[in-house]
């Protein structure tokens, strides 16, 4: 796993090369260049907080925006403190396929991997 821009670990979220390639492919399928990958934290889930990843065309006041090889990743100002140093990866194995988030700020998580505390 290669992580781009390792010098900014504490200043925001990181996207691996595999995740950036997958997001870029999905954006090409959508045929829209105005979308960014928004990574957010919302109340809910088994452990209290849950991750949300979705394409977004909006620009909100206080957004933290980072570029990973042409892929724009956006985090809102309320979610940013929970995601500082978190790494988004994409895995594609016989056992599992999808995006994963390795978050050093999480003190606990549930078995589903979608929520944390």
C-alpha positions in Angstrom: 0.0 0.0 0.0 1.4 3.3 -1.0 0.2 6.5 0.6 0.5 9.8 -1.2 1.5 13.0 0.6 2.7 11.4 3.8 4.0 14.7 5.2 0.5 15.9 5.8 -0.7 13.1 8.0 -2.1 15.3 10.7 -3.5 17.9 8.5 -6.1 15.8 6.8 -7.3 12.6 5.2 -5.0 10.5 3.0 -6.0 8.5 -0.1 -3.9 5.5 -1.2 -3.0 5.1 -4.9 -5.5 2.2 -5.1 -8.3 4.3 -3.7 -7.5 7.2 -5.9 -7.5 5.0 -9.0 -10.9 3.5 -8.0 -12.4 6.9 -7.3 -11.1 8.2 -10.6 -12.6 5.3 -12.5 -16.0 5.8 -10.8 -15.9 9.5 -11.7 -15.1 8.6 -15.3 -18.2 6.3 -15.3 -20.3 9.2 -14.0 -19.0 11.4 -16.7 -18.8 14.4 -14.4 -15.7 16.4 -13.6 -17.4 18.6 -11.1 -17.7 15.9 -8.4 -15.4 15.4 -5.4 -15.2 12.5 -3.0 -16.7 13.7 0.3 -15.6 11.9 3.4 -17.7 12.7 6.4 -18.4 11.6 10.0 -22.0 11.4 11.1 -23.6 10.3 14.4 -24.9 6.7 14.3 -23.7 3.2 14.0 -22.9 0.6 16.6 -20.0 2.6 18.1 -21.5 6.2 18.0 -20.0 7.6 14.8 -20.1 6.3 11.2 -18.2 7.2 8.1 -19.9 8.4 4.9 -18.2 8.4 1.5 -20.1 9.9 -1.4 -19.6 12.1 -4.5 -20.6 15.7 -4.0 -20.7 18.7 -6.2 -21.2 21.2 -3.3 -18.6 23.4 -1.7 -19.4 24.1 1.9 -18.0 26.8 4.1 -14.9 25.5 6.0 -14.4 22.5 3.7 -10.9 20.9 3.8 -10.0 20.1 0.2 -7.0 17.9 -0.9 -6.0 16.6 -4.3 -4.6 13.1 -4.9 -3.5 12.7 -8.5 -6.5 14.6 -9.9 -9.0 13.2 -7.4 -10.4 15.9 -5.1 -11.2 14.8 -1.6 -13.4 17.0 0.6 -14.0 16.9 4.3 -16.4 19.3 6.1 -15.1 21.3 9.0 -17.0 19.3 11.6 -15.7 15.9 10.4 -12.1 17.1 9.8 -10.9 16.7 13.5 -12.2 13.1 13.5 -10.4 12.3 10.2 -7.0 13.9 10.7 -4.4 11.3 9.6 -7.1 8.7 8.5 -6.2 6.7 5.4 -8.8 5.7 2.8 -7.9 2.6 0.9 -9.6 0.4 -1.7 -9.3 -3.4 -1.4 -10.3 -5.9 -4.0 -9.7 -9.5 -2.9 -11.6 -12.7 -3.0 -12.8 -12.1 0.5 -13.6 -8.4 0.4 -14.1 -5.5 -2.0 -14.6 -1.9 -1.1 -13.2 1.2 0.6 -11.7 0.9 4.0 -10.7 3.6 6.5 -7.8 3.3 8.8 -8.4 6.0 11.4 -5.8 6.7 14.1 -8.3 8.8 16.0 -10.8 5.9 16.5 -10.6 4.5 20.0 -13.0 1.6 19.2 -15.0 0.2 16.3 -17.6 -2.4 15.7 -17.3 -5.6 13.7 -19.0 -4.1 10.6 -16.1 -1.6 10.2 -18.5 1.3 9.4 -18.7 2.9 12.8 -16.2 4.0 15.4 -15.9 5.9 18.6 
